[in-house]
């Protein structure tokens, strides 16, 4: 992609290749700084991104630079990606930076930078639209300030000896969706959103190549973080130009998590921004956390739907999905999955007690039972459990259908079980 805006390149040694690559992609101005001058360079321009060309540096200078970065992040500015080279056996030189191999060619750095800058553009759009709404006296939804990793899910595909260790290490940071075969991995990708894929050992080169071919051929997965453990270096190199966040991690589970999680966090942040944009475009009627209707919009639409069903003499049913023992993370997961499963004519919202109301328009009780049972089955087999390391959360479902004498209040009272 063509780059626009200014960039800061940090290195104690000339970073000619990186600077030339940035300039060739359209970056201007490009500020080069050593570690001592890096904090000042951040304040001299408003950089689109920072690139760290050194794979190692004095810890004190890195700490001063990291503090300058942290201070900048406290302001209401668009996200600024930080890419840092790292040795295969080394940690990220800047904490939580997006790492890239010390020997990665310049074109791969530009591709990964372009992927990160797409998230920056999303963030800029969200900030601009919320400020416009606020200037008009409207109250826009707030962008959550929690760590995006709290909502993230990673698909772990593999069946080799490293699978248990990978599952534990990744599961300590995010939700894990396990897949012991390519077929189950494909089903998981189709059923839900994921924020990263780890391809563990146990798969032959043809299987790994087939999976990467599918991912590279679908624009939905263009920016998805993908880590391939252990072997298959030639296959990874083959797809590196098509998948900018694809990496081969030869070290163990701890190193993989260290390198991989910043990319997963960024992807989850991007998904959060996309939900926020949908909410802003819907003038706040859509809940940015779930993609379902917001509370006020839901009850307004329910009143309209009941009136319409009574006037036209058509069916209307409502289901309540409740999740015993679910925490906020797993209930959000269920709500986002349900948003994908709903028909275009139906609508739903998530309540404060983590339950979900789903309204099925022009649907009698028998048909609603079939739809609700299918949704509950998918949630059970796909939703992340509260411990984030297993799949499976039971949904208790109650149903009610609109009667000729019903009001919204009496319909809701039946579905929540307060009346017969």
Secondary structure by P-SEA (a helix, b strand, c coil): ccccbbbbbbccccaaaaaaaaaaaccccbbbbcccaaaaaaaaccccccccccccccaaaaaaaaaaaaaaaaccccbbbbbbbbcccccccccccccccccccaaaaaaaaaaaaaaaaaaaaaaaaaaaaaaacccccccccccccccbbbbbbbbccaaaaaaaaaaacbbbbbbccaaaaaaaaaccccccccccccccaaaaaaaaaaaaacccccccbbbbcccaaaaaaaaccccccbbbbcccaaaaaaacaaaaaaaaaaaaaaaaaaaaaaccccccccccccaaaaaaaaaaaaaaaaaabbbbbbbbbbbccccaaaaaaaaaaaaaacccccccccccccbbbbbbccccaaaaaaaaaaaaaaaaaccccccccbbbbbbbbbbbbbcccccaaaaaaaaacccc
